[in-house]
Amino acid sequence: MQTVYGIKAHGGKLINLEDYSEAAQREAATLPSLTINNWNLSDLELIGIGGFSPLTGFMTSDDYHAVVKNMHLMSGVLWSIPITLPVSKAVAATIELNSKVALKDASGTIYGTLRVEDKYVPDKQLEAQNVYGTTDTAHPGVKRLFANGDVYLGGAIKLLKQPDHGDFSDFYLAPLATRKLFHDLGWKTIVGFQTRNPIHRAHEYIQKLALENVDGLFLNPLVGETKADDIPADVRMASYQTILKYYYPKDRVRLVIYPAAMRYAGPKEAILHAIVRKNYGCTHFIVGRDHAGVGDYYGTYEAQELISSVEDELGMHFFKFDNAFYCKRCGAMATQKTCPHGADDHISLSGTKVRKLLSDGIVPPKEVSRPEVAQTLIDGLKRKREVEAHA
């Protein structure tokens, strides 16, 4: 039995469903198999390693409907986004209830098993509206939802093989390991930061404000499936290492990947992000402007408002920051709460504009992005284009 250090996991117990034994693999090889996509594989892994505690499998109908309608599991534990395993009607018809199936990727590699406890047809219109706040298929999460199979399989899982995280493997730790890491470092208070974007000056500002109040920063970038126009994970990872090298105290920050797919569910995903970081051992979490948002689907501070309403249930502390910018007259980073000057004195660029500059090989203003970081991103995007051109 491994020692679980730090803050109590969400729901009270840190789940661990890993079984990497040869015996488990041999048994799985004898089972009927089901091919899952990378999104499902990310969820399988996070259930298995405890990132999604207290979940022990893909949601059955009762939990699914409770989450969609009431943002809680049937047990009463807060949960904001359904974690489901969709399949086509044709595939569902071949799978018997109470049977056990092996879960494999497109290459045929078995990563886990599922005890099929439930098969059900979801209300996708209701799920889209309640989880994403819209049924518009231009929303990437809603588009994925409606493209998925029309039957959900629910039941307990086992994780039999650790997915390969390639170049990110050196930055991979499961919740049991991060909790021990924080313990060994002597950190009692840890702030988590979720990102799918490079860290710009506004991010740096709010992270360091938070770091003034806790023992350590857990920089936990999402490296699973994202939108096509997001900066690729490997390029972003290089940029994180660059900014940490030059601008952060080495003994107070740890960079660990979050191997999840991005849902772009705004306020509901902000809650999921907080729950996961709690399971990784964080006592605090940063919720910034338009957390996990996309387009104009969510209000600027809607995620902060929703998370404030369930703060007691989450059992964490939250840093909720206004939009940050560089003020020329203040000569520093600031927000509307701290700066008395007008918009003409503020330097701030949208993520879209910054990505455009980087793609064009132009370093954004130093007030927006650290030059070393910008150059790392420019070089990484250039290499990506060259590889794609010769593919």
Secondary structure, DSSP 8 states (H G I E B T S, - for coil): -----SS--GGGS----B---HHHHHHHHTS-EEE--HHHHHHHHHHHHTTTTT--EE--HHHHHHHHHHSB-TTS-B--S---EEE-HHHHHT--TT-EEEEE-TT--EEEEEE--EEE---HHHHIIIIIS---TTSHHHHHHHHS-SEEEEEEEEE-S----GGGGGG---HHHHHHHHHHHT-SSEEEEEESS---HHHHHHHHHHHTSSSEEEEEEB-S---TTS--HHHHHHHHHHHHHHHS-GGGEEE--B-------THHHHHHHHHHHHHHT-SEEEE-TTTT--TTSS-TTHHHHHHHHTHHHHT-EEEE----EEETTTTEEE-TTT--S-GGGEE---HHHHHHHHHTT----TTTS-HHHHHHHHHHHHHHHHHHHT-
